[in-house]
Structure formats: structure tokens, C-alpha cells
Amino acid sequence: MNESEAITKALKNRRSIRAFRPDPVPEGVLNDVLETALLAPSWGNVQPYRVAVASGETAKEIATDLTDRFNCAAQIQRAGILAKLGALMKGGVKPDGDYNTVMKYPPELGARYRETGVGLYGVLGIERGDKQARHNQMARNFSFFDAPTALFIFCEKSLGAYGPLDTGIFIQSLALAAEERGLGTCIQAALATWSSPVKARFDIPENYRLLCGVSIGYPADHKVNSFAPQRRPLGELLLKPKT
Ligand SMILES: Cc1cc2nc3c(=O)[nH]c(=O)nc-3n(C[C@H](O)[C@H](O)[C@H](O)COP(=O)(O)O)c2cc1C
């Protein structure tokens, strides 16, 4: 196989992994993935990204903090107005991430977003009305779907769209390098909803913002990992010339 086929193979085989085996990722393998991802292009080669690697006890602590916040926020959503105010006053629950992770999708994109959610819950056998099961599945984001390691990806704040663009290219490079080494990844905006648990444990330069997390580890043999949402057809991608 020539090199370009290897890239296509990794692109085709990579998918978001949402169930991991507990086996740790050897430090040498993880460093190799990160160094390979550093080959990604960036505007002016400035590489405006930094990564906080959380494994072992640190990963467990961050997962506990994030899961507590998520469960608490969900409880508040269900509670009456007074309970809501009381809980919010206590603090720690309101998202304190650097970016807004709760989007209102435009109708053109919203349909696909909902379809993807329906597909994921369908694979898991979760009924549309089963709020508790949906909550539990959502909550698994915050314990990294049991991955032994979570990467928290930070992006320099002053480059407008080009900081997150460069960082996105880096993240996809990382996901493909991981795939090639038998590792699975899940890129997760959810992991940027609260940034304080990560910021409390890593030395983050003041000008860096938490863009997202990436759970990384060896994929478990679980039906959720068979979910492969379709891509739009080429004809829908291409913009039509003016007539
Ligand atoms: C920027 C970004 C944020 C994402 N956030 C989440 C997330 O918070 N939780 C999750 O389970 N998947 C998340 N995903 C994974 C997407 O749902 C997934 O990439 C998409 O459905 C396509 O599926 P595939 O990655 O399996 O090809 C995210 C992906 C990207 C690129």
C-alpha cells in the first residue's frame, strides 16, 4: 500500500469511539501520536495549540468533577425556579468554559444534528422518550466513555477563526495518527463545557482557551462503536455556480 492509501484507510476507518477498554495508553505511543499530529499545517506555522494530557488519578478526578457538574446542571433544569436559583447561587454548575458549547443550529444543519442523535440512541436501543437513559448516555461524555486518557485541547485566543481552524487540523491529524496505531478517539466539545476542573490541575497560559477534549484509548467491543453516521453526498457539498 502506498502512503496516500494509508491516509484514505485511516480516514475511512476512523469513527468516534464511545466505549473504551480500561487499558492505559503507553506514554511512548501517546507521545508518538502527538508528535505525528504536530506535523499538521498551521497559518505561519505558529501552531497555536497546547494539550493537557490527563491520565490515571488526574483523569479520574477531572471526570468526577465534570460528571458532578453535569448531573447537577441536569437536576437544576428539571427543578422549579426557586430550586434553580438556590443551586445557581451555590455556583460551580453554570458552564464556565471558554467557548459556548450549547448551540442553536440553523434549520439547514439542525436536521442532520438531530438525525445523528437519533441514530446514536437507536444503536444503543434508547427510546426517544427515555430521558433517564439519554441523560446517562450524555453523562458518559464526562467520564471520557471510560477511556484511560483525556486530552484537553487549548487554542490561542487572539487569531480569530484561524486559531480554531489550525487547532481543528491538528485534532483531525491526531485522530488519524491514533487510528493508525490501533487507538480510538472521540473529539468532544462537551468536555469544554466546564474548564475549571482542567484549569485547577494544569498550568494553562492566560492567552489559551479550552476548545474541546479528546478521549483516547483502545476501543471496546461495544455496539455503540458500530455507529457510523453517513456523510452528505458530493452534490450537496458543492455550491452551484450562478446562472
Ligand atoms: C468539534 C467536535 C465536537 C464534538 N463533540 C462531541 C461530543 O461532545 N460528544 C460526542 O459524543 N461526540 C462529539 N463529536 C463527535 C461527532 O458527533 C462525530 O464526529 C460525528 O457524529 C461524525 O461521526 P464519526 O466521528 O463517527 O465519523 C464531536 C465532533 C467534533 C468534530
Ligand as a Chemical Component Dictionary entry (heavy atoms), coordinates in Angstrom:
data_LIG
# 
_chem_comp.id                   LIG 
_chem_comp.type                 NON-POLYMER 
_chem_comp.pdbx_formal_charge   0 
_chem_comp.three_letter_code    LIG 
# 
loop_
_chem_comp_atom.comp_id 
_chem_comp_atom.atom_id 
_chem_comp_atom.alt_atom_id 
_chem_comp_atom.type_symbol 
_chem_comp_atom.charge 
_chem_comp_atom.model_Cartn_x 
_chem_comp_atom.model_Cartn_y 
_chem_comp_atom.model_Cartn_z 
_chem_comp_atom.pdbx_ordinal 
LIG C1  C1  C 0 -15.815 19.683 17.188 1  
LIG C2  C2  C 0 -16.486 18.363 17.512 2  
LIG C3  C3  C 0 -17.180 18.239 18.702 3  
LIG C4  C4  C 0 -17.783 17.020 19.036 4  
LIG N1  N1  N 0 -18.373 16.877 20.272 5  
LIG C5  C5  C 0 -18.854 15.659 20.639 6  
LIG C6  C6  C 0 -19.318 15.453 21.974 7  
LIG O1  O1  O 0 -19.316 16.338 22.809 8  
LIG N2  N2  N 0 -19.766 14.211 22.291 9  
LIG C7  C7  C 0 -19.767 13.169 21.392 10 
LIG O2  O2  O 0 -20.179 12.062 21.753 11 
LIG N3  N3  N 0 -19.322 13.339 20.117 12 
LIG C8  C8  C 0 -18.855 14.549 19.741 13 
LIG N4  N4  N 0 -18.335 14.722 18.472 14 
LIG C9  C9  C 0 -18.315 13.599 17.536 15 
LIG C10 C10 C 0 -19.340 13.797 16.410 16 
LIG O3  O3  O 0 -20.626 13.503 16.881 17 
LIG C11 C11 C 0 -18.933 12.874 15.260 18 
LIG O4  O4  O 0 -17.685 13.262 14.757 19 
LIG C12 C12 C 0 -19.938 12.890 14.095 20 
LIG O5  O5  O 0 -21.198 12.429 14.523 21 
LIG C13 C13 C 0 -19.436 12.013 12.936 22 
LIG O6  O6  O 0 -19.242 10.699 13.375 23 
LIG P1  P1  P 0 -17.823 9.972  13.313 24 
LIG O7  O7  O 0 -16.826 10.817 14.078 25 
LIG O8  O8  O 0 -18.049 8.651  13.993 26 
LIG O9  O9  O 0 -17.438 9.850  11.892 27 
LIG C14 C14 C 0 -17.736 15.925 18.129 28 
LIG C15 C15 C 0 -17.019 16.067 16.927 29 
LIG C16 C16 C 0 -16.390 17.265 16.631 30 
LIG C17 C17 C 0 -15.593 17.362 15.345 31 
# 
loop_
_chem_comp_bond.comp_id 
_chem_comp_bond.atom_id_1 
_chem_comp_bond.atom_id_2 
_chem_comp_bond.value_order 
_chem_comp_bond.pdbx_ordinal 
LIG C1  C2  SING 1  
LIG C2  C3  SING 2  
LIG C2  C16 DOUB 3  
LIG C3  C4  DOUB 4  
LIG C4  N1  SING 5  
LIG C4  C14 SING 6  
LIG N1  C5  DOUB 7  
LIG C5  C6  SING 8  
LIG C5  C8  SING 9  
LIG C6  O1  DOUB 10 
LIG C6  N2  SING 11 
LIG N2  C7  SING 12 
LIG C7  O2  DOUB 13 
LIG C7  N3  SING 14 
LIG N3  C8  DOUB 15 
LIG C8  N4  SING 16 
LIG N4  C9  SING 17 
LIG N4  C14 SING 18 
LIG C9  C10 SING 19 
LIG C10 O3  SING 20 
LIG C10 C11 SING 21 
LIG C11 O4  SING 22 
LIG C11 C12 SING 23 
LIG C12 O5  SING 24 
LIG C12 C13 SING 25 
LIG C13 O6  SING 26 
LIG O6  P1  SING 27 
LIG P1  O7  DOUB 28 
LIG P1  O8  SING 29 
LIG P1  O9  SING 30 
LIG C14 C15 DOUB 31 
LIG C15 C16 SING 32 
LIG C16 C17 SING 33 
# 
